[in-house]
Amino acid sequence: MLNGKTALITGGAQGIGAAIAAQLAQNGADIIIADLPTQTVAFEKVKENIEKMGQSCRFVTMDVTDKTSVEGAIKEAGQIDILVNNAGILKAQPLEALSEESWNTHFDINARGVLFVTNAVLPQMRMRKTGRIINIASLAARQGIPTEGHYAATKAAVVTLTRVYAQEAGGDGITVNAICPGIILTEMAENKLVGADRENWTQATSLKRLGQPADVGGAAVFFASDLAEYITGQALNVCGGLYFH
């Protein structure tokens, strides 16, 4: 489905990013992981998994908050057919207790990072008159969650950036879509959701289960493929029926 394509995933050395990388590779894409130097050990596990599928996997060092770092990494990466803006952070805290530094850090990584990386990749996609850009937002962007207001605001910004980029780049054959995951059982979520809390969230979904990282990967494969060539500017909830708007 994605044979001959190369996908770059920011923050792809672990969690949802690693699952997206694996799903794209399973469908024929070669992979470039863009992440911080501290993630090289985690990257080796991703690389081993992807190479077993018969696809190549490379690592480029990138700090999405640093425009120079981003532009250097994209130059090193070469041709990118599929861009997945996945890098992000969440440090939960009530808005009243939120420091200016924390607010700025979340926006720098989660929103400005999307701007920097997308702007660095767009020229080559425009030149080829084709490209797929997939932004990982969050279900939090739809409604907001207590102690995650700052995070929700950044992800709402990602959804809006998705819609505007779709309009600005569509004339060059580039689609831009977002995925809004619900509760996905990454290692961090597994440690956080225990006992009754986990059961309550499970029962709140229509499918009576919480999401796996591969569930988000499946949506990414769809948006990256020719099956979605007439879909752009959309934000798809991947939440098992936890939310319906």
HELIX and SHEET records of a PDB file:
HELIX    1   1 GLY A   15  GLN A   26  1                                  12    
HELIX    2   2 PRO A   37  GLN A   39  5                                   3    
HELIX    3   3 THR A   40  LYS A   52  1                                  13    
HELIX    4   4 LYS A   67  ALA A   77  1                                  11    
HELIX    5   5 LEU A   95  ALA A   97  5                                   3    
HELIX    6   6 GLU A  100  PHE A  107  1                                   8    
HELIX    7   7 ASP A  108  ARG A  112  3                                   5    
HELIX    8   8 GLY A  113  ARG A  128  1                                  16    
HELIX    9   9 ALA A  140  GLN A  143  1                                   4    
HELIX   10  10 GLY A  149  ALA A  169  1                                  21    
HELIX   11  11 GLY A  170  ASP A  172  5                                   3    
HELIX   12  12 GLU A  187  LYS A  192  1                                   6    
HELIX   13  13 GLY A  195  ALA A  204  1                                  10    
HELIX   14  14 PRO A  213  ALA A  224  1                                  12    
HELIX   15  15 ASP A  226  ALA A  228  5                                   3    
SHEET    1   A 7 CYS A  57  THR A  61  0                                        
SHEET    2   A 7 ASP A  30  ASP A  35  1                                        
SHEET    3   A 7 THR A   6  THR A  10  1                                        
SHEET    4   A 7 ILE A  82  ASN A  85  1                                        
SHEET    5   A 7 GLY A 131  ILE A 136  1                                        
SHEET    6   A 7 ILE A 174  PRO A 181  1                                        
SHEET    7   A 7 ALA A 235  VAL A 238  1                                        
END                                                                             
